[in-house]
Amino acid sequence: MASLFSYVVPVLALTVCLQQTSQALPMEFKKRQAAAVPPFVLTYAPKIWLQSQDPYFPSDIGAQVAHTKPEVNYNVVNGAPNPLTLDNLASLNDLGGSSVYLTSVDDITKNPSWLKGVKPDGNGKTNGATTCAVIVNDHGSGNVDAYYMYFYAYNQGNTVLGQEIGDHVGDWEHNMIRFRDGVPQAIWYSQHNYGEAFTYAAVEKQGQRPVGYSAKGTHATYATTGTHDHTIPGLNLPAGPIQDYCDQGTLWDPIASAYFYSYDAASNTFKAYDGASPTNWLQYLGKWGDQQYPNSDPRQKKIFNISATAKYTGGPTGPQDKSLNRPDVCLPKDNTACFVSPFLRP
């Protein structure tokens, strides 16, 4: 007969092992959870209809840097890293800051192929190109904002009196969804200098995912298809002198080719969820395209020499300048209240 000791020792050893395991597993689980993109950020991520006649598709973020050179006042920045990459882009903040323009190394009037971006495949993925950055700001107490940043290498402006106006290299657009306890409450659609906000319940969806419409050339993001006049900033009308055009051309799934980051507003820092994606570029304060060409540049044209009708304007700022810790779902704008529409409208 086996001794009592021979039974007690294995039982005690098993008990200690289970206790250690029960303590270790939750810790590792928590670490994995903290490192993972919140599931609801993916579940409710927008899908975007690209306009059927738009020749400029979403573009690889890093390729933009590779095809440009940093300039201030039309002069190449001395001392800039070479090559310039997403891992060192923010070093330009000390060499000109917000005055730096990532200027095309090619003559854009020749329409180089990299300006055209990558057409999504049948699954909505931009193969070989990372065309979106998802930035998550967790405010605590169940309140989370997710920014879906969309990048295009070129913005083709609207046509007024037979002339394109507002063309520029580089184009950032975005949706922002505000969540409470993992449930989407409202969504922002960026359009030119402002945009529109709707309740999640109001917008068109594919399954649970909100739908957006990218306008031809300008890539302003709307909640509805059709024609949108934006002559008056922040006022979206069904017709007018400066019109955007949307339809169901090619369906793009931005998160299929994206970087994913968490954002800490207190320290203004970003952390890649996968621990490997570049983060330095998110701190870059300059512009993502050429500086507006002067009147002396033969490429520049204006209607009756009116500045607001310039064919070529300056490139845009990046995600850092998109109010990533905004109080409301709307982009903050002086003397403009945030209206979240409970129904769809143009």
N, C-alpha and C positions, 0 to 999 in steps of 0.2 A: 504494500500500500504506500502510495506517495505521501510524503510528509506535508503538513500544512504549509511549511515554508516554501515548498516547491510550487504551491498554488498562489500564495500571497505575493511573491516577488513579481511574477509576470503581470498580475493584476495591477500592482502598484506602478510598474513600469508603463503599462498601457494607459493608466490614468494620467500619469505625468505627461506622456506623449500627447494625449488628447487635449489636455489643458494648454500645452504649449501651442498645439495646432490651432486651437480655438482662439488663442490670443494673437497668433501670427496672421491667420487668414483675413480677419477683418482689417488689419492694418494694411496688408497688401491690396485688399479689395478697395480700400479707401484711396490708396495711391493710384490704382488703376482708374478709379472713378474720377479722381481729380485731373488725371492726364487725358481723359477722354472728352471729346466734344459732347456737350449735352445732347442727348438723343432728340429732344424736341426741336433743336436748332436744325437738324437734318430732316426730321419728319415734316416740318412745315416750311422748308426752304422753297423760295419762289422758283418757278420755271418761266422762261422768257421767250416770247415769240419774236423772232427777228423778222424785219420787214422783207417781203419777197424780192424787192428790187434793190436792196441795199448791198453795195459791193464791198462794204467795210464790216467784216465780221469781228467777233471778239478776238483779242490778241494776247500773246504771251507777254507777261509783265517783264520778265527778264530780257526778252528780245528787244524791248523798247530801249533799255539801257545800252545794249550791245550796238544798236544802230544810231546812237546819238553821241554827242559830245557836249560837255557842260560849258555854257557861255554866260557871261555877265556883260550887258550892254554890247552884245554882238562880238565880244572878244572871248577867246578860249580861256578858261580858268587855268591859271598857272598852279602847278603843284597838285593837281587832281590825280587820283589813283588811275593807273593804266595797267590792265583794263579796269574799267568801271563796272561793278557788278551789284547785285542786290545785297551782297554782304558788306559792301563798303560805301554805298551810295550816300549815307548820312554824313560821311566825312566832308561832303560839300557844304554842310551847314556852317563850317568854319572858314569857308572859302567864298562866301557870298550869300549864304543863307537863302532867304526867300527871293533873292534877286537872281538866283541861278536858273537857267533854262536848259533843259535837255534838248539840244538842237540837232535836228536830223543831219547826218553826214551825207545824205543824198539830197538832190534837188527834188522836192516833193511834187513839183509840177510834172515830173516824169512818172509819178505814181509808182514808186518802187514796190515790189511785191510784198515786203514786210508790213506795209501800211494796210494791206487788205485783210490781215488776220487769218483765222482758221475757221472754216465752215464746220459746224457741229455735224457729227455723223448721225446715223439713224437712231442712236440712243441719246442724242443730245450732248455728246462729249466732244470737246475740242482736242482731238488726239495730238499729243506732242506739244501741247501748249497749256500752260497754267494761266487761266484767263480771269480768275476770280479770287478774291481774298475774303474770307468770312472772319469777322472780328466780333468776339463775344464780350460784352461788358456786364458782369454780374454785380448788381447793386446791393445784393443781399436781401433777406426777407422774401425770397421767391421772385424778386423783380429782376428780369434779365432783358437786355437789349441785344439783338443780333443784327449786325450790319453785313449785308451781302454786297460787296464792292465789285463792280463789273468794269473790266478794262478793254478799251479799244485803242488801236494805234492811231486812228485818224477820225476826226469829226468833220463831216461834210455838211456845211451850213445850208440854210434854206435859200430859195431863190426869190428875189424881190426885184421887180422891174427888169427881169431878164438876167440878173446877176446874182451869183452865189454870194452870201455874206456870212461871216462867222466861221469860216473853215479854220481848223487848227490841228496841229499834231498833238496826239495824246488826248484821251477822253475817259474820264472816270464818271460812272453813274452808280446809283445804289438804291437798294431797298433797305429799310430797317423795320424789323418786326419787334414789337414790345410784348414780352411774355410775363405772365403772372402765374407762378406755380406750374410752369411748363405749358400753360395754355395761351395761345396767341390772342392778344387783345386788339392790336391795331397795327397797320402797316403804312410805311412812308414810301412814296414813289418820287425819286428825284427827277426834276425837269428843268433844264437850263439853270436859271439863277435861283430857283426855289423848287416847288413841287406840290404834291397833294397827299393827304392822309385819309385813310378809310378804316372803318372797323374791319376786323378779320372776317366777320360774318357777312359783310357787304360784298367782298370782292369775288371775282370769278376764281374757280379752283379746278385743278385736276386731282381728284381724290381729295387729300387734305392740303395739298400744296397750292398756295396762291399763284395766280398767273399775272405776268406783266407783259406789256407790249413795247418793244424797242422801236423808236421812230426811225424812219429811213434817214441815214446819214448822221443825224444829230444824236441818235441813241437815247434821247430823252425817254424815260420809262413811264408809261401810262398804265392805268388800270383797265382801260377799255381800248378796243380797236377803233379804226376809223380815222377821221381828220380832227386835228387839234390845233387851234390857233393860240399862239403864245405871244402875241404882240405886246400885251400888258403882262409883265412878270407876275406870276402867281395867279393869274386869271386864265383858266383854260376854257376856251370857247369852241363850238363846233365848226366855226368858219371865221375867216378874217384874212388880213394881208400877209401874215407870217405864219405859215401852216406846217405842222408835222403830219406825217402820214404813217399809219400803222396797219398791219394786217397779219394774218397767220401764215407767215412764210416758212421759216425753218425754226423748229423748236429747240431751244438751248437749255440744257440742264447745268447751270453754273457750278454747282457743287461737285459735279462729276470730274472737274479738273480745277481744283482749288487748293489754296493754302488755308489752314485753319489756325486761328490765334485767339488767345484770351487777352483782355486788355485791363490793366490796373490803372484806374483814373488818378488815384492818389499820387502815384509815381510816374504816370504817363509812360508806362512800359508795356511791351508786348511779349507774349510767350507763345511759342509754337506748340500746339498740342502734341505733335509727333516728335518734338524735341530736335528736329532736323531742318525744318523749313527755315529759310532766311528771315530774319527779323529786322536787321539793320535798316533796310530800305523804308520801313514804316515810319522811321523818325525823320526822313528827308523832308525838308521844308520848302524846297524849290518847286519849280514847275516841270511838268511832264511833257513839254513840247517846246517848239520854237517861240522866241519872243516875237511879238507882233512886228511884221515887217514895216519899215518906215516908208513914207511916201516916195522916197527916192529909189526904193527897190522896184524894179520893173514888174515884179510879180504882184505888187500891191495895187488894188483898185478900190475906188470909193464912188458912191453915187452922189453926184453934185459935191464931191469933196467933203461929205459929212462923215465924221469919225465913226459914228455908230453903224455905218454901212460898209465898213472895211471888209474886203473879201477874206483877208487873213488876220486872225486875231491871235493873242498869246495862248500858250498851252495852259492847262489847268493845274491846280494844286492836287495833291494826292490824298489818301485816306486820313492822314494826320490833321487835315484841315476841314474835316467833315463833321465836326462837333460830336465826337465819340462819347461824350458824357452829357448829352443834352437833357434838359429837364422834361421835355415833352417828346412825343414821337416825331413831331415836325422839326425841320431844320430851323434853328433860332434865326429870327429876322427882326430887325428894329421895328417896333410899333405894329407888329403883325401877330395877332392871336392865333394859336394853334387850333384849327378847326378839323375835327375828325368826323368825316361824313359817314352817316349810318346807311347810306345808299350810294350806288354807283351813279356817276355823272361824268360828262365829258372832261 
